[in-house]
Amino acid sequence: MSYQDGWSAIHLQMPPRVPRTEYSAESHWDLLQAATGMEVDADSPPAQRLAARREFFRRWNFGLVWSTLVGGGVLEACRSYMGHDEYAAGGTDRSDRVSCPFTGVDQILRFDPWEAYGPIDRREWIGRFERHYAAQCDAWPDCVNMTGVYITLVSGLIDIFGWQMLLTALGEDPAGFGRVAERYASWVEQFFHALGEADVPVVMVHDDIVWTGGPFVHPDWYRRFVFPAYRRLFEPLVGSGKRIAFTSDGNWTQFIDDVAAAGVHGFVMEPMTDMACVARRYGRTHFFVGNADTRVLLGGSHADIRAEVERCMAIGKECPGFFMAVGNHIPPNTPVESALYYNEVYERLSRR
């Protein structure tokens, strides 16, 4: 039923229950133990961890699993590292590596990704996308699965240049940096053509285009250099009949229309983006995922958690493509009791 509910929602066929997904909860080992009754932690054998995660997804009625394939690894020949604070249980994801291959704006403005990374083997990547999708389906057989691209445009530029150099170049020569963005888009387009030919029905396009407070450069820059590139990048996906979801962190409310016009079918958002605006404008034509605030689960009372779920349901429940989710993850420091209560309220309100 979870798969059918998710499949119906992404095709705007109002399922009888609001489907859901979550992010990072599957690595909150204390939560998995409490929700499933299975003994599991980060040191458990892989098969045991997978079994616990499958049972957790089943009990929490996941209808969709977020995933992409093309990430920063394809930029390894020339990229920056900005370090990473602790997030995962035990701080296993912490990184103190900080480096940048660029020393000045002139060097950035001359950057050519075709020279740095070269062409890809399209046939090889068609196969990679299909194998990744098949592996996701094998791991999560009761969910709608996907493959996709994480470093679509802005996220790719962040990985390459790092925030400090990116913002410096944008500040000194926004048009010149826009031309760098155009060159990058022409290079990353190779993956989208391969993805368009791959036998996969659902695609996730990820691009962190804003900060928590909104755009980090004038909106005109996005409309000159980012959204026209999106339309070209997404064309092979639209033409092959795939369902396209778009994810960005932060507050991109003012760009909802621009993203929709690029050809996507669904929106995945954090609580900073105005989901009520999305529902008003696209609730009958697009699916959307979100957007309870994890801060409510981290420090709120049961009444606060209930109110947050009620807020999301009041916005999305009458929309055929709405998925419930905590929009900015359920990290491993979330109180288990709060997460369990959140799920209890979701279950109580999910039936239409």
Short mmCIF file of the C-alpha atoms (twelve columns), coordinates in Angstrom:
data_MODEL
# 
_entry.id   MODEL 
# 
loop_
_atom_site.group_PDB 
_atom_site.id 
_atom_site.type_symbol 
_atom_site.label_atom_id 
_atom_site.label_alt_id 
_atom_site.label_comp_id 
_atom_site.label_asym_id 
_atom_site.label_seq_id 
_atom_site.Cartn_x 
_atom_site.Cartn_y 
_atom_site.Cartn_z 
_atom_site.pdbx_PDB_model_num 
ATOM 1   C CA . MET A 1   0.000  0.000  0.000   1 
ATOM 2   C CA . SER A 2   2.833  2.434  0.738   1 
ATOM 3   C CA . TYR A 3   4.174  2.128  -2.802  1 
ATOM 4   C CA . GLN A 4   0.723  2.498  -4.325  1 
ATOM 5   C CA . ASP A 5   -0.028 5.562  -2.202  1 
ATOM 6   C CA . GLY A 6   3.272  7.155  -3.218  1 
ATOM 7   C CA . TRP A 7   2.832  6.281  -6.894  1 
ATOM 8   C CA . SER A 8   -0.700 7.659  -6.868  1 
ATOM 9   C CA . ALA A 9   0.431  10.899 -5.221  1 
ATOM 10  C CA . ILE A 10  3.230  11.650 -7.703  1 
ATOM 11  C CA . HIS A 11  0.665  11.120 -10.472 1 
ATOM 12  C CA . LEU A 12  -1.906 13.326 -8.699  1 
ATOM 13  C CA . GLN A 13  -4.348 10.472 -8.149  1 
ATOM 14  C CA . MET A 14  -5.526 11.309 -4.629  1 
ATOM 15  C CA . PRO A 15  -4.634 8.239  -2.495  1 
ATOM 16  C CA . PRO A 16  -6.860 7.423  0.494   1 
ATOM 17  C CA . ARG A 17  -3.981 8.163  2.854   1 
ATOM 18  C CA . VAL A 18  -1.446 10.995 2.782   1 
ATOM 19  C CA . PRO A 19  1.846  9.230  1.977   1 
ATOM 20  C CA . ARG A 20  5.067  10.233 3.665   1 
ATOM 21  C CA . THR A 21  8.819  10.164 3.513   1 
ATOM 22  C CA . GLU A 22  11.524 11.208 5.962   1 
ATOM 23  C CA . TYR A 23  15.212 12.040 5.749   1 
ATOM 24  C CA . SER A 24  18.001 10.739 8.040   1 
ATOM 25  C CA . ALA A 25  15.553 8.974  10.366  1 
ATOM 26  C CA . GLU A 26  16.811 5.636  9.072   1 
ATOM 27  C CA . SER A 27  20.186 6.353  10.730  1 
ATOM 28  C CA . HIS A 28  18.665 7.336  14.082  1 
ATOM 29  C CA . TRP A 29  19.407 3.928  15.581  1 
ATOM 30  C CA . ASP A 30  17.661 4.500  18.915  1 
ATOM 31  C CA . LEU A 31  14.525 5.478  17.017  1 
ATOM 32  C CA . LEU A 32  14.746 2.395  14.810  1 
ATOM 33  C CA . GLN A 33  15.053 0.175  17.859  1 
ATOM 34  C CA . ALA A 34  12.068 1.815  19.525  1 
ATOM 35  C CA . ALA A 35  9.920  1.748  16.385  1 
ATOM 36  C CA . THR A 36  10.738 -1.801 15.280  1 
ATOM 37  C CA . GLY A 37  11.786 -3.669 18.422  1 
ATOM 38  C CA . MET A 38  14.910 -4.821 16.574  1 
ATOM 39  C CA . GLU A 39  18.370 -4.577 18.119  1 
ATOM 40  C CA . VAL A 40  20.442 -2.464 15.745  1 
ATOM 41  C CA . ASP A 41  23.067 0.266  15.831  1 
ATOM 42  C CA . ALA A 42  25.771 1.792  13.651  1 
ATOM 43  C CA . ASP A 43  28.078 -1.178 14.323  1 
ATOM 44  C CA . SER A 44  25.559 -3.841 13.324  1 
ATOM 45  C CA . PRO A 45  26.321 -5.899 10.197  1 
ATOM 46  C CA . PRO A 46  25.048 -4.311 6.978   1 
ATOM 47  C CA . ALA A 47  22.356 -6.952 6.476   1 
ATOM 48  C CA . GLN A 48  21.032 -6.342 9.976   1 
ATOM 49  C CA . ARG A 49  20.954 -2.578 9.460   1 
ATOM 50  C CA . LEU A 50  19.154 -3.009 6.125   1 
ATOM 51  C CA . ALA A 51  16.571 -5.321 7.681   1 
ATOM 52  C CA . ALA A 52  15.898 -2.828 10.470  1 
ATOM 53  C CA . ARG A 53  15.589 0.035  8.029   1 
ATOM 54  C CA . ARG A 54  13.167 -1.922 5.852   1 
ATOM 55  C CA . GLU A 55  11.033 -2.716 8.881   1 
ATOM 56  C CA . PHE A 56  11.161 0.922  9.978   1 
ATOM 57  C CA . PHE A 57  10.071 2.105  6.532   1 
ATOM 58  C CA . ARG A 58  7.252  -0.437 6.605   1 
ATOM 59  C CA . ARG A 59  6.014  0.567  10.043  1 
ATOM 60  C CA . TRP A 60  6.244  4.273  9.278   1 
ATOM 61  C CA . ASN A 61  4.539  3.794  5.903   1 
ATOM 62  C CA . PHE A 62  7.203  5.389  3.723   1 
ATOM 63  C CA . GLY A 63  5.781  5.925  0.251   1 
ATOM 64  C CA . LEU A 64  8.897  7.452  -1.306  1 
ATOM 65  C CA . VAL A 65  12.675 7.289  -0.764  1 
ATOM 66  C CA . TRP A 66  14.820 10.307 -1.700  1 
ATOM 67  C CA . SER A 67  17.999 9.472  -3.639  1 
ATOM 68  C CA . THR A 68  20.439 10.810 -6.240  1 
ATOM 69  C CA . LEU A 69  23.467 9.280  -7.966  1 
ATOM 70  C CA . VAL A 70  25.564 12.096 -9.462  1 
ATOM 71  C CA . GLY A 71  27.309 13.978 -6.656  1 
ATOM 72  C CA . GLY A 72  30.536 15.737 -5.884  1 
ATOM 73  C CA . GLY A 73  32.602 12.669 -6.659  1 
ATOM 74  C CA . VAL A 74  32.437 13.413 -10.392 1 
ATOM 75  C CA . LEU A 75  34.133 16.763 -9.644  1 
ATOM 76  C CA . GLU A 76  37.084 15.205 -7.830  1 
ATOM 77  C CA . ALA A 77  39.622 16.416 -10.398 1 
ATOM 78  C CA . CYS A 78  38.989 20.020 -9.347  1 
ATOM 79  C CA . ARG A 79  36.875 20.858 -6.319  1 
ATOM 80  C CA . SER A 80  36.930 22.586 -2.953  1 
ATOM 81  C CA . TYR A 81  36.432 21.110 0.507   1 
ATOM 82  C CA . MET A 82  34.729 23.195 3.175   1 
ATOM 83  C CA . GLY A 83  34.805 20.756 6.093   1 
ATOM 84  C CA . HIS A 84  31.752 19.180 7.695   1 
ATOM 85  C CA . ASP A 85  30.525 19.394 11.269  1 
ATOM 86  C CA . GLU A 86  29.103 16.431 13.162  1 
ATOM 87  C CA . TYR A 87  25.646 15.313 12.096  1 
ATOM 88  C CA . ALA A 88  25.538 11.517 11.973  1 
ATOM 89  C CA . ALA A 89  25.414 9.402  15.123  1 
ATOM 90  C CA . GLY A 90  28.839 9.351  16.743  1 
ATOM 91  C CA . GLY A 91  30.064 12.190 14.543  1 
ATOM 92  C CA . THR A 92  31.198 9.765  11.856  1 
ATOM 93  C CA . ASP A 93  30.621 12.372 9.141   1 
ATOM 94  C CA . ARG A 94  32.825 15.076 10.648  1 
ATOM 95  C CA . SER A 95  35.522 16.363 8.303   1 
ATOM 96  C CA . ASP A 96  38.173 18.994 8.987   1 
ATOM 97  C CA . ARG A 97  39.383 19.018 5.402   1 
ATOM 98  C CA . VAL A 98  39.368 22.590 4.072   1 
ATOM 99  C CA . SER A 99  40.964 23.400 0.723   1 
ATOM 100 C CA . CYS A 100 40.330 25.305 -2.482  1 
ATOM 101 C CA . PRO A 101 42.230 24.942 -5.778  1 
ATOM 102 C CA . PHE A 102 41.456 28.553 -6.761  1 
ATOM 103 C CA . THR A 103 43.469 31.514 -5.524  1 
ATOM 104 C CA . GLY A 104 41.822 34.423 -7.328  1 
ATOM 105 C CA . VAL A 105 38.744 35.613 -9.153  1 
ATOM 106 C CA . ASP A 106 40.490 35.723 -12.529 1 
ATOM 107 C CA . GLN A 107 41.245 32.017 -12.195 1 
ATOM 108 C CA . ILE A 108 37.599 31.311 -11.413 1 
ATOM 109 C CA . LEU A 109 36.302 33.336 -14.333 1 
ATOM 110 C CA . ARG A 110 38.541 31.391 -16.725 1 
ATOM 111 C CA . PHE A 111 37.434 28.015 -15.378 1 
ATOM 112 C CA . ASP A 112 36.203 25.555 -18.019 1 
ATOM 113 C CA . PRO A 113 34.633 22.339 -16.702 1 
ATOM 114 C CA . TRP A 114 35.119 20.652 -20.072 1 
ATOM 115 C CA . GLU A 115 38.887 21.055 -19.625 1 
ATOM 116 C CA . ALA A 116 38.786 20.082 -15.963 1 
ATOM 117 C CA . TYR A 117 36.547 17.007 -16.186 1 
ATOM 118 C CA . GLY A 118 36.189 16.108 -19.854 1 
ATOM 119 C CA . PRO A 119 33.263 14.354 -21.536 1 
ATOM 120 C CA . ILE A 120 31.445 11.446 -19.934 1 
ATOM 121 C CA . ASP A 121 30.662 8.079  -21.491 1 
ATOM 122 C CA . ARG A 122 26.934 8.474  -22.117 1 
ATOM 123 C CA . ARG A 123 26.214 4.752  -22.539 1 
ATOM 124 C CA . GLU A 124 28.093 3.970  -19.340 1 
ATOM 125 C CA . TRP A 125 26.058 6.535  -17.414 1 
ATOM 126 C CA . ILE A 126 22.758 5.293  -18.806 1 
ATOM 127 C CA . GLY A 127 23.686 1.939  -17.289 1 
ATOM 128 C CA . ARG A 128 24.761 3.522  -14.017 1 
ATOM 129 C CA . PHE A 129 21.454 5.314  -13.623 1 
ATOM 130 C CA . GLU A 130 19.518 2.139  -14.376 1 
ATOM 131 C CA . ARG A 131 21.600 0.071  -11.943 1 
ATOM 132 C CA . HIS A 132 21.246 2.680  -9.221  1 
ATOM 133 C CA . TYR A 133 17.486 2.767  -9.649  1 
ATOM 134 C CA . ALA A 134 17.311 -1.035 -9.628  1 
ATOM 135 C CA . ALA A 135 19.396 -1.178 -6.447  1 
ATOM 136 C CA . GLN A 136 17.078 1.319  -4.771  1 
ATOM 137 C CA . CYS A 137 14.051 -0.763 -5.764  1 
ATOM 138 C CA . ASP A 138 15.725 -3.881 -4.398  1 
ATOM 139 C CA . ALA A 139 16.542 -2.162 -1.097  1 
ATOM 140 C CA . TRP A 140 13.152 -0.475 -0.653  1 
ATOM 141 C CA . PRO A 141 10.612 -2.609 -2.548  1 
ATOM 142 C CA . ASP A 142 7.560  -1.057 -0.875  1 
ATOM 143 C CA . CYS A 143 8.437  2.541  -1.832  1 
ATOM 144 C CA . VAL A 144 8.580  4.730  -4.911  1 
ATOM 145 C CA . ASN A 145 12.263 4.985  -5.769  1 
ATOM 146 C CA . MET A 146 14.352 7.249  -7.959  1 
ATOM 147 C CA . THR A 147 17.769 8.224  -9.178  1 
ATOM 148 C CA . GLY A 148 19.039 11.670 -10.095 1 
ATOM 149 C CA . VAL A 149 21.563 14.492 -9.952  1 
ATOM 150 C CA . TYR A 150 22.699 16.306 -6.802  1 
ATOM 151 C CA . ILE A 151 25.104 18.840 -8.345  1 
ATOM 152 C CA . THR A 152 22.681 20.247 -10.912 1 
ATOM 153 C CA . LEU A 153 24.036 23.797 -11.164 1 
ATOM 154 C CA . VAL A 154 24.385 26.007 -8.095  1 
ATOM 155 C CA . SER A 155 25.273 23.029 -5.905  1 
ATOM 156 C CA . GLY A 156 27.913 22.022 -8.428  1 
ATOM 157 C CA . LEU A 157 29.435 25.510 -8.380  1 
ATOM 158 C CA . ILE A 158 29.479 25.448 -4.573  1 
ATOM 159 C CA . ASP A 159 31.339 22.128 -4.624  1 
ATOM 160 C CA . ILE A 160 33.861 23.403 -7.152  1 
ATOM 161 C CA . PHE A 161 34.640 26.840 -5.745  1 
ATOM 162 C CA . GLY A 162 33.525 26.795 -2.104  1 
ATOM 163 C CA . TRP A 163 31.325 29.506 -0.663  1 
ATOM 164 C CA . GLN A 164 34.015 32.124 -0.068  1 
ATOM 165 C CA . MET A 165 35.434 32.105 -3.585  1 
ATOM 166 C CA . LEU A 166 32.001 31.722 -5.187  1 
ATOM 167 C CA . LEU A 167 30.620 34.773 -3.397  1 
ATOM 168 C CA . THR A 168 33.773 36.779 -4.094  1 
ATOM 169 C CA . ALA A 169 33.548 36.071 -7.826  1 
ATOM 170 C CA . LEU A 170 29.808 36.815 -7.848  1 
ATOM 171 C CA . GLY A 171 30.412 40.102 -6.071  1 
ATOM 172 C CA . GLU A 172 33.236 41.238 -8.341  1 
ATOM 173 C CA . ASP A 173 31.820 40.131 -11.694 1 
ATOM 174 C CA . PRO A 174 28.306 38.652 -11.590 1 
ATOM 175 C CA . ALA A 175 28.023 38.501 -15.381 1 
ATOM 176 C CA . GLY A 176 31.424 36.874 -15.716 1 
ATOM 177 C CA . PHE A 177 30.528 34.296 -13.090 1 
ATOM 178 C CA . GLY A 178 27.239 33.765 -14.892 1 
ATOM 179 C CA . ARG A 179 29.221 32.725 -17.942 1 
ATOM 180 C CA . VAL A 180 31.083 30.215 -15.750 1 
ATOM 181 C CA . ALA A 181 27.682 28.896 -14.652 1 
ATOM 182 C CA . GLU A 182 26.645 28.555 -18.290 1 
ATOM 183 C CA . ARG A 183 29.794 26.564 -19.077 1 
ATOM 184 C CA . TYR A 184 29.147 24.318 -16.103 1 
ATOM 185 C CA . ALA A 185 25.538 23.803 -17.207 1 
ATOM 186 C CA . SER A 186 26.710 22.777 -20.676 1 
ATOM 187 C CA . TRP A 187 28.999 20.184 -19.068 1 
ATOM 188 C CA . VAL A 188 26.518 18.759 -16.527 1 
ATOM 189 C CA . GLU A 189 23.896 18.546 -19.290 1 
ATOM 190 C CA . GLN A 190 25.620 15.318 -20.373 1 
ATOM 191 C CA . PHE A 191 24.241 13.562 -17.290 1 
ATOM 192 C CA . PHE A 192 20.731 14.776 -18.006 1 
ATOM 193 C CA . HIS A 193 20.852 13.440 -21.562 1 
ATOM 194 C CA . ALA A 194 22.006 10.068 -20.222 1 
ATOM 195 C CA . LEU A 195 19.315 10.176 -17.565 1 
ATOM 196 C CA . GLY A 196 16.708 10.991 -20.182 1 
ATOM 197 C CA . GLU A 197 17.611 7.798  -22.036 1 
ATOM 198 C CA . ALA A 198 17.770 5.641  -18.907 1 
ATOM 199 C CA . ASP A 199 14.859 3.346  -18.111 1 
ATOM 200 C CA . VAL A 200 13.859 5.005  -14.815 1 
ATOM 201 C CA . PRO A 201 10.447 6.565  -14.136 1 
ATOM 202 C CA . VAL A 202 11.224 9.067  -11.351 1 
ATOM 203 C CA . VAL A 203 14.102 11.551 -11.155 1 
ATOM 204 C CA . MET A 204 15.305 13.762 -8.324  1 
ATOM 205 C CA . VAL A 205 16.952 17.029 -9.314  1 
ATOM 206 C CA . HIS A 206 18.757 18.656 -6.388  1 
ATOM 207 C CA . ASP A 207 20.162 22.187 -6.369  1 
ATOM 208 C CA . ASP A 208 20.636 24.359 -3.277  1 
ATOM 209 C CA . ILE A 209 19.885 27.680 -4.923  1 
ATOM 210 C CA . VAL A 210 19.297 29.810 -1.801  1 
ATOM 211 C CA . TRP A 211 20.144 30.250 1.864   1 
ATOM 212 C CA . THR A 212 17.803 29.991 4.838   1 
ATOM 213 C CA . GLY A 213 16.769 33.616 4.369   1 
ATOM 214 C CA . GLY A 214 16.409 33.451 0.591   1 
ATOM 215 C CA . PRO A 215 18.573 34.226 -2.475  1 
ATOM 216 C CA . PHE A 216 22.272 34.958 -1.908  1 
ATOM 217 C CA . VAL A 217 22.507 37.041 -5.106  1 
ATOM 218 C CA . HIS A 218 19.998 39.297 -6.853  1 
ATOM 219 C CA . PRO A 219 17.020 37.327 -8.260  1 
ATOM 220 C CA . ASP A 220 17.761 38.738 -11.713 1 
ATOM 221 C CA . TRP A 221 20.987 36.727 -11.751 1 
ATOM 222 C CA . TYR A 222 19.084 33.486 -11.243 1 
ATOM 223 C CA . ARG A 223 16.618 34.388 -13.955 1 
ATOM 224 C CA . ARG A 224 19.406 35.183 -16.390 1 
ATOM 225 C CA . PHE A 225 21.757 32.279 -15.697 1 
ATOM 226 C CA . VAL A 226 20.085 29.530 -13.630 1 
ATOM 227 C CA . PHE A 227 16.484 29.015 -14.721 1 
ATOM 228 C CA . PRO A 228 17.116 29.147 -18.498 1 
ATOM 229 C CA . ALA A 229 19.757 26.474 -17.919 1 
ATOM 230 C CA . TYR A 230 17.229 24.398 -15.967 1 
ATOM 231 C CA . ARG A 231 14.874 24.377 -18.921 1 
ATOM 232 C CA . ARG A 232 17.621 23.002 -21.153 1 
ATOM 233 C CA . LEU A 233 18.792 20.475 -18.567 1 
ATOM 234 C CA . PHE A 234 15.335 19.133 -17.804 1 
ATOM 235 C CA . GLU A 235 14.200 18.894 -21.430 1 
ATOM 236 C CA . PRO A 236 15.505 15.316 -21.920 1 
ATOM 237 C CA . LEU A 237 13.672 14.245 -18.752 1 
ATOM 238 C CA . VAL A 238 10.422 15.919 -19.748 1 
ATOM 239 C CA . GLY A 239 10.668 14.522 -23.268 1 
ATOM 240 C CA . SER A 240 11.104 10.966 -21.997 1 
ATOM 241 C CA . GLY A 241 8.048  11.148 -19.765 1 
ATOM 242 C CA . LYS A 242 9.786  10.959 -16.397 1 
ATOM 243 C CA . ARG A 243 8.313  12.399 -13.209 1 
ATOM 244 C CA . ILE A 244 10.720 15.087 -12.025 1 
ATOM 245 C CA . ALA A 245 11.040 16.283 -8.442  1 
ATOM 246 C CA . PHE A 246 13.118 19.329 -7.493  1 
ATOM 247 C CA . THR A 247 14.800 19.784 -4.106  1 
ATOM 248 C CA . SER A 248 16.457 22.844 -2.644  1 
ATOM 249 C CA . ASP A 249 17.268 23.711 0.935   1 
ATOM 250 C CA . GLY A 250 16.461 27.167 2.288   1 
ATOM 251 C CA . ASN A 251 13.726 29.605 1.323   1 
ATOM 252 C CA . TRP A 252 13.020 29.563 -2.422  1 
ATOM 253 C CA . THR A 253 9.407  30.709 -2.222  1 
ATOM 254 C CA . GLN A 254 9.970  33.525 -4.702  1 
ATOM 255 C CA . PHE A 255 11.349 31.067 -7.262  1 
ATOM 256 C CA . ILE A 256 8.523  28.510 -7.168  1 
ATOM 257 C CA . ASP A 257 7.106  29.781 -10.472 1 
ATOM 258 C CA . ASP A 258 10.548 29.738 -12.112 1 
ATOM 259 C CA . VAL A 259 11.215 26.158 -11.045 1 
ATOM 260 C CA . ALA A 260 7.750  25.045 -12.154 1 
ATOM 261 C CA . ALA A 261 8.244  26.680 -15.546 1 
ATOM 262 C CA . ALA A 262 11.434 24.653 -16.029 1 
ATOM 263 C CA . GLY A 263 9.321  21.503 -16.310 1 
ATOM 264 C CA . VAL A 264 9.370  19.807 -12.896 1 
ATOM 265 C CA . HIS A 265 6.393  17.872 -11.567 1 
ATOM 266 C CA . GLY A 266 7.085  18.094 -7.849  1 
ATOM 267 C CA . PHE A 267 8.684  20.217 -5.136  1 
ATOM 268 C CA . VAL A 268 10.647 19.060 -2.076  1 
ATOM 269 C CA . MET A 269 11.139 21.806 0.480   1 
ATOM 270 C CA . GLU A 270 12.336 22.702 3.941   1 
ATOM 271 C CA . PRO A 271 10.041 24.619 6.327   1 
ATOM 272 C CA . MET A 272 11.548 27.953 5.271   1 
ATOM 273 C CA . THR A 273 9.804  27.708 1.899   1 
ATOM 274 C CA . ASP A 274 6.134  28.680 2.068   1 
ATOM 275 C CA . MET A 275 4.312  25.404 1.485   1 
ATOM 276 C CA . ALA A 276 0.945  27.152 1.670   1 
ATOM 277 C CA . CYS A 277 2.006  29.236 -1.337  1 
ATOM 278 C CA . VAL A 278 2.990  26.061 -3.192  1 
ATOM 279 C CA . ALA A 279 -0.365 24.462 -2.391  1 
ATOM 280 C CA . ARG A 280 -2.313 27.521 -3.541  1 
ATOM 281 C CA . ARG A 281 -0.468 27.850 -6.811  1 
ATOM 282 C CA . TYR A 282 0.375  24.248 -7.709  1 
ATOM 283 C CA . GLY A 283 -1.528 21.962 -5.359  1 
ATOM 284 C CA . ARG A 284 -3.692 20.586 -8.186  1 
ATOM 285 C CA . THR A 285 -0.989 20.320 -10.831 1 
ATOM 286 C CA . HIS A 286 2.154  19.233 -8.955  1 
ATOM 287 C CA . PHE A 287 3.085  16.930 -6.094  1 
ATOM 288 C CA . PHE A 288 4.970  18.364 -3.138  1 
ATOM 289 C CA . VAL A 289 6.813  17.055 -0.084  1 
ATOM 290 C CA . GLY A 290 7.131  18.672 3.326   1 
ATOM 291 C CA . ASN A 291 7.483  20.506 5.452   1 
ATOM 292 C CA . ALA A 292 7.323  20.052 9.227   1 
ATOM 293 C CA . ASP A 293 10.116 21.784 11.119  1 
ATOM 294 C CA . THR A 294 12.637 19.507 12.815  1 
ATOM 295 C CA . ARG A 295 13.219 22.165 15.484  1 
ATOM 296 C CA . VAL A 296 9.735  21.411 16.796  1 
ATOM 297 C CA . LEU A 297 10.683 17.755 17.253  1 
ATOM 298 C CA . LEU A 298 14.022 18.673 18.800  1 
ATOM 299 C CA . GLY A 299 12.683 20.992 21.492  1 
ATOM 300 C CA . GLY A 300 8.895  21.210 21.320  1 
ATOM 301 C CA . SER A 301 6.188  19.754 23.507  1 
ATOM 302 C CA . HIS A 302 3.655  17.194 22.352  1 
ATOM 303 C CA . ALA A 303 1.229  20.056 21.776  1 
ATOM 304 C CA . ASP A 304 3.808  21.819 19.602  1 
ATOM 305 C CA . ILE A 305 4.437  18.664 17.572  1 
ATOM 306 C CA . ARG A 306 0.735  18.037 17.105  1 
ATOM 307 C CA . ALA A 307 0.217  21.639 15.974  1 
ATOM 308 C CA . GLU A 308 3.046  21.356 13.447  1 
ATOM 309 C CA . VAL A 309 1.626  18.192 11.888  1 
ATOM 310 C CA . GLU A 310 -1.831 19.779 11.850  1 
ATOM 311 C CA . ARG A 311 -0.373 22.823 10.068  1 
ATOM 312 C CA . CYS A 312 1.110  20.652 7.323   1 
ATOM 313 C CA . MET A 313 -2.015 18.540 6.957   1 
ATOM 314 C CA . ALA A 314 -4.233 21.614 6.795   1 
ATOM 315 C CA . ILE A 315 -2.152 22.821 3.841   1 
ATOM 316 C CA . GLY A 316 -1.653 19.580 1.962   1 
ATOM 317 C CA . LYS A 317 -4.325 17.049 2.800   1 
ATOM 318 C CA . GLU A 318 -6.765 18.235 0.137   1 
ATOM 319 C CA . CYS A 319 -4.026 18.245 -2.520  1 
ATOM 320 C CA . PRO A 320 -3.697 14.964 -4.438  1 
ATOM 321 C CA . GLY A 321 0.108  14.986 -4.553  1 
ATOM 322 C CA . PHE A 322 0.978  15.894 -0.966  1 
ATOM 323 C CA . PHE A 323 3.581  13.874 0.959   1 
ATOM 324 C CA . MET A 324 4.152  14.466 4.663   1 
ATOM 325 C CA . ALA A 325 7.767  14.851 5.814   1 
ATOM 326 C CA . VAL A 326 9.945  16.644 8.311   1 
ATOM 327 C CA . GLY A 327 11.445 18.997 5.770   1 
ATOM 328 C CA . ASN A 328 14.848 19.477 7.359   1 
ATOM 329 C CA . HIS A 329 15.535 15.894 8.520   1 
ATOM 330 C CA . ILE A 330 15.089 13.857 11.695  1 
ATOM 331 C CA . PRO A 331 18.700 13.814 12.961  1 
ATOM 332 C CA . PRO A 332 20.033 11.314 15.515  1 
ATOM 333 C CA . ASN A 333 19.808 13.816 18.400  1 
ATOM 334 C CA . THR A 334 16.007 14.010 18.020  1 
ATOM 335 C CA . PRO A 335 14.344 12.760 21.233  1 
ATOM 336 C CA . VAL A 336 12.945 9.327  20.470  1 
ATOM 337 C CA . GLU A 337 9.697  10.028 22.312  1 
ATOM 338 C CA . SER A 338 9.149  13.164 20.227  1 
ATOM 339 C CA . ALA A 339 9.760  11.307 16.959  1 
ATOM 340 C CA . LEU A 340 7.396  8.513  17.989  1 
ATOM 341 C CA . TYR A 341 4.727  11.028 18.940  1 
ATOM 342 C CA . TYR A 342 5.178  12.821 15.619  1 
ATOM 343 C CA . ASN A 343 4.543  9.528  13.844  1 
ATOM 344 C CA . GLU A 344 1.516  8.841  16.040  1 
ATOM 345 C CA . VAL A 345 -0.051 12.167 15.101  1 
ATOM 346 C CA . TYR A 346 0.760  11.636 11.421  1 
ATOM 347 C CA . GLU A 347 -0.895 8.215  11.473  1 
ATOM 348 C CA . ARG A 348 -3.972 9.638  13.175  1 
ATOM 349 C CA . LEU A 349 -4.353 12.453 10.627  1 
ATOM 350 C CA . SER A 350 -3.152 10.745 7.463   1 
ATOM 351 C CA . ARG A 351 -6.454 9.153  6.422   1 
ATOM 352 C CA . ARG A 352 -8.485 11.276 4.033   1 
# 
